[in-house]
Amino acid sequence: MEVLKYLFWVSLFIIFYSYLGYGIVLFLIIKIRRILGLSKEFNGNTDYEPEVTLFVAAYNEKDYLDRKIQNSRNLEYPQDKVIQLWVTDGSDDGTPEILKNYDDIKVLHQPERAGKIAAMNRGMKHVKTPIVIFSDGNTDLGKESIKEIVRLFRNPKVGCVSGEKRIYGSDADSASGAGEGMYWKYESQLKKWDAELYSVVGAAGELFAIRTELWQEVEKDTLLDDFMISLRVAMSGFTIQYNPNAFAIETASANVKEELKRKIRISAGGIQSVVRLRSLLNVFKYGTLSFQYISHRVLRWTLTPLLLLLILPMNYLLAKSEGLLNFGMYSFLFWGQIAFYAAALLGWFLEHRKIRLKALFIPYYFFIMNLSLYLGFGRYLKGNQTVNWERAQRGKMEKMAVQDA
């Protein structure tokens, strides 16, 4: 029983650290660094306005083209210094034909669809500007996003800049929308602290930029291109910085089923990334970056989901030994877990009946996130995940307010 208690508390600590503890540790480190005057913002040339390439790898984005092009043209950055490059490989809905009507857009197209990363590898051979900014075809960018991204590249140690992902929200949010929005708010804060400590651990594919000279072709079967590209920049000795003033906005998944579909792919990609970036686990070589990577990513994608499966039966055995209804420490924790999963189940029940109770969205979304990790791990082991994104259905944009993420 003593061994079981030890395993239980170690498991509980790792789970807590993965989701909340790391954030607390970051917060304390950042506070101490600020007090000691160790956190300093780099002040470079304020007139730094290099040419940039706005790179969009698009597949059948006809419905978003007018909105995206108008949004890109309204960005506050000298338009003669912004080169728009769209790679539309495999699109058969008229996307490339429509884009070719715009003189200020360079279009690369081939009939075969080989996946987003193949399109990026091909398109990067045509990028001549010192900075390339990647964005999705179905996202809107904040008006000053390019300016805010470029500003951080004044620091020669910065090799990649990640923008912020935001979710369109409404008062009648579904569990997927509210849950995703709350998750990205928390992630946004962690990224701010990560960047202040040393480096962000991976960029958001909706909006991120790198120094073109640091581009490395990524394996054709890569599932998380943004994560692999940005981390390899960091592994080469540069940092990934984060600027929430540069942001991309998109609608949340239409429902939890669609969100689960998206997260299963991300989870499979997370496992693939951990395997391919295994050298980054060497804290003696990469130091702070390894600490951040393991704490923020590796534990969440690997050990923590496994421990979540094991900790409930371990807790049950310990609670049973002291009496399930005696409400000792172990029984209290056990019934707390039961209540949490019951809340997730109730959230699912109400969601399917179109009843919105936001208090239940957090346990429901947490459950969905971890379910996707199990399913994604299984999909990775089977090796049947295609590199072609299966588009998740999105909610409507009309009359929606922006929800920070």
Solvent accessible surface area in square Angstrom, and as a share of the most:
residue,aa,sasa,rsa
1,M,122,0.54
2,E,129,0.58
3,V,107,0.62
4,L,36,0.18
5,K,64,0.27
6,Y,146,0.56
7,L,85,0.42
8,F,1,0.00
9,W,96,0.34
10,V,59,0.34
11,S,7,0.05
12,L,53,0.26
13,F,131,0.55
14,I,33,0.17
15,I,20,0.10
16,F,98,0.41
17,Y,35,0.13
18,S,2,0.01
19,Y,34,0.13
20,L,97,0.48
21,G,4,0.04
22,Y,2,0.01
23,G,6,0.06
24,I,87,0.44
25,V,52,0.30
26,L,0,0.00
27,F,81,0.34
28,L,95,0.47
29,I,55,0.28
30,I,2,0.01
31,K,86,0.37
32,I,100,0.51
33,R,63,0.23
34,R,118,0.43
35,I,144,0.73
36,L,116,0.58
37,G,37,0.35
38,L,100,0.50
39,S,35,0.23
40,K,174,0.74
41,E,124,0.56
42,F,98,0.41
43,N,134,0.68
44,G,24,0.23
45,N,94,0.48
46,T,107,0.62
47,D,117,0.60
48,Y,61,0.23
49,E,72,0.32
50,P,20,0.13
51,E,79,0.35
52,V,0,0.00
53,T,3,0.02
54,L,1,0.01
55,F,1,0.01
56,V,1,0.00
57,A,19,0.15
58,A,6,0.05
59,Y,70,0.27
60,N,39,0.20
61,E,15,0.07
62,K,94,0.40
63,D,127,0.66
64,Y,54,0.21
65,L,1,0.01
66,D,104,0.54
67,R,109,0.40
68,K,2,0.01
69,I,4,0.02
70,Q,100,0.45
71,N,29,0.15
72,S,2,0.01
73,R,93,0.34
74,N,72,0.37
75,L,7,0.03
76,E,74,0.33
77,Y,15,0.06
78,P,44,0.27
79,Q,83,0.37
80,D,118,0.61
81,K,65,0.27
82,V,18,0.10
83,I,73,0.37
84,Q,7,0.03
85,L,2,0.01
86,W,1,0.00
87,V,1,0.00
88,T,0,0.00
89,D,12,0.06
90,G,10,0.10
91,S,8,0.05
92,D,118,0.61
93,D,42,0.22
94,G,22,0.21
95,T,0,0.00
96,P,2,0.01
97,E,108,0.48
98,I,55,0.28
99,L,0,0.00
100,K,125,0.53
101,N,119,0.61
102,Y,51,0.19
103,D,150,0.78
104,D,72,0.37
105,I,14,0.07
106,K,90,0.38
107,V,26,0.15
108,L,23,0.11
109,H,61,0.27
110,Q,54,0.24
111,P,108,0.68
112,E,109,0.49
113,R,88,0.32
114,A,47,0.36
115,G,9,0.09
116,K,50,0.21
117,I,3,0.01
118,A,20,0.15
119,A,6,0.05
120,M,3,0.01
121,N,12,0.06
122,R,65,0.24
123,G,0,0.00
124,M,13,0.06
125,K,138,0.59
126,H,73,0.33
127,V,11,0.07
128,K,169,0.72
129,T,4,0.02
130,P,73,0.46
131,I,1,0.00
132,V,0,0.00
133,I,0,0.00
134,F,7,0.03
135,S,4,0.03
136,D,31,0.16
137,G,2,0.02
138,N,25,0.13
139,T,1,0.00
140,D,15,0.08
141,L,5,0.03
142,G,5,0.05
143,K,119,0.50
144,E,75,0.33
145,S,1,0.00
146,I,1,0.01
147,K,82,0.35
148,E,23,0.10
149,I,0,0.00
150,V,3,0.02
151,R,72,0.26
152,L,37,0.18
153,F,3,0.01
154,R,59,0.22
155,N,32,0.17
156,P,89,0.56
157,K,144,0.61
158,V,4,0.02
159,G,0,0.00
160,C,0,0.00
161,V,0,0.00
162,S,0,0.00
163,G,0,0.00
164,E,9,0.04
165,K,4,0.02
166,R,41,0.15
167,I,0,0.00
168,Y,21,0.08
169,G,6,0.06
170,S,41,0.27
171,D,145,0.75
172,A,68,0.53
173,D,12,0.06
174,S,19,0.12
175,A,1,0.00
176,S,0,0.00
177,G,4,0.04
178,A,3,0.02
179,G,2,0.02
180,E,0,0.00
181,G,0,0.00
182,M,65,0.29
183,Y,42,0.16
184,W,40,0.14
185,K,99,0.42
186,Y,72,0.27
187,E,1,0.01
188,S,8,0.05
189,Q,63,0.28
190,L,1,0.01
191,K,6,0.03
192,K,80,0.34
193,W,44,0.15
194,D,0,0.00
195,A,14,0.11
196,E,53,0.24
197,L,25,0.12
198,Y,80,0.30
199,S,0,0.00
200,V,1,0.00
201,V,1,0.01
202,G,1,0.01
203,A,9,0.07
204,A,7,0.05
205,G,10,0.10
206,E,23,0.10
207,L,2,0.01
208,F,1,0.01
209,A,0,0.00
210,I,0,0.00
211,R,32,0.12
212,T,26,0.15
213,E,144,0.65
214,L,28,0.14
215,W,42,0.15
216,Q,83,0.37
217,E,103,0.46
218,V,5,0.03
219,E,70,0.32
220,K,157,0.67
221,D,69,0.36
222,T,5,0.03
223,L,6,0.03
224,L,16,0.08
225,D,8,0.04
226,D,26,0.14
227,F,10,0.04
228,M,0,0.00
229,I,6,0.03
230,S,0,0.00
231,L,0,0.00
232,R,43,0.16
233,V,2,0.01
234,A,3,0.02
235,M,42,0.19
236,S,60,0.39
237,G,60,0.57
238,F,53,0.22
239,T,15,0.09
240,I,0,0.00
241,Q,35,0.15
242,Y,17,0.07
243,N,5,0.03
244,P,34,0.21
245,N,87,0.45
246,A,0,0.00
247,F,40,0.17
248,A,0,0.00
249,I,15,0.07
250,E,6,0.03
251,T,6,0.03
252,A,10,0.08
253,S,3,0.02
254,A,40,0.31
255,N,60,0.31
256,V,12,0.07
257,K,155,0.66
258,E,11,0.05
259,E,1,0.00
260,L,34,0.17
261,K,59,0.25
262,R,26,0.10
263,K,19,0.08
264,I,16,0.08
265,R,11,0.04
266,I,47,0.24
267,S,5,0.03
268,A,0,0.00
269,G,0,0.00
270,G,0,0.00
271,I,14,0.07
272,Q,13,0.06
273,S,0,0.00
274,V,17,0.10
275,V,64,0.37
276,R,70,0.26
277,L,2,0.01
278,R,154,0.56
279,S,58,0.37
280,L,0,0.00
281,L,68,0.34
282,N,67,0.34
283,V,64,0.37
284,F,198,0.82
285,K,138,0.58
286,Y,39,0.15
287,G,35,0.34
288,T,58,0.34
289,L,4,0.02
290,S,0,0.00
291,F,71,0.30
292,Q,0,0.00
293,Y,0,0.00
294,I,49,0.25
295,S,5,0.03
296,H,1,0.01
297,R,33,0.12
298,V,15,0.09
299,L,29,0.14
300,R,17,0.06
301,W,31,0.11
302,T,52,0.30
303,L,66,0.33
304,T,0,0.00
305,P,7,0.04
306,L,93,0.46
307,L,18,0.09
308,L,21,0.11
309,L,102,0.51
310,L,83,0.41
311,I,4,0.02
312,L,50,0.25
313,P,68,0.43
314,M,23,0.10
315,N,0,0.00
316,Y,80,0.31
317,L,89,0.44
318,L,1,0.00
319,A,0,0.00
320,K,121,0.51
321,S,70,0.45
322,E,59,0.27
323,G,20,0.20
324,L,49,0.24
325,L,134,0.67
326,N,109,0.56
327,F,134,0.56
328,G,26,0.25
329,M,107,0.48
330,Y,19,0.07
331,S,0,0.00
332,F,140,0.58
333,L,52,0.26
334,F,18,0.07
335,W,92,0.32
336,G,40,0.38
337,Q,36,0.16
338,I,64,0.33
339,A,59,0.46
340,F,73,0.30
341,Y,67,0.25
342,A,53,0.41
343,A,24,0.19
344,A,5,0.04
345,L,115,0.57
346,L,83,0.41
347,G,2,0.02
348,W,111,0.39
349,F,83,0.35
350,L,25,0.12
351,E,17,0.07
352,H,110,0.49
353,R,129,0.47
354,K,154,0.65
355,I,87,0.44
356,R,93,0.34
357,L,87,0.43
358,K,96,0.41
359,A,81,0.63
360,L,21,0.10
361,F,3,0.01
362,I,100,0.51
363,P,11,0.07
364,Y,5,0.02
365,Y,10,0.04
366,F,46,0.19
367,F,85,0.35
368,I,11,0.06
369,M,31,0.14
370,N,8,0.04
371,L,53,0.26
372,S,2,0.01
373,L,21,0.11
374,Y,67,0.25
375,L,80,0.40
376,G,0,0.00
377,F,93,0.39
378,G,25,0.24
379,R,79,0.29
380,Y,64,0.24
381,L,118,0.59
382,K,158,0.67
383,G,65,0.62
384,N,101,0.52
385,Q,34,0.15
386,T,71,0.42
387,V,32,0.18
388,N,39,0.20
389,W,86,0.30
390,E,117,0.53
391,R,110,0.40
392,A,10,0.07
393,Q,115,0.51
394,R,52,0.19
395,G,28,0.27
396,K,159,0.67
397,M,31,0.14
398,E,124,0.56
399,K,206,0.87
400,M,60,0.27
401,A,69,0.53
402,V,70,0.40
403,Q,37,0.17
404,D,69,0.36
405,A,1,0.01
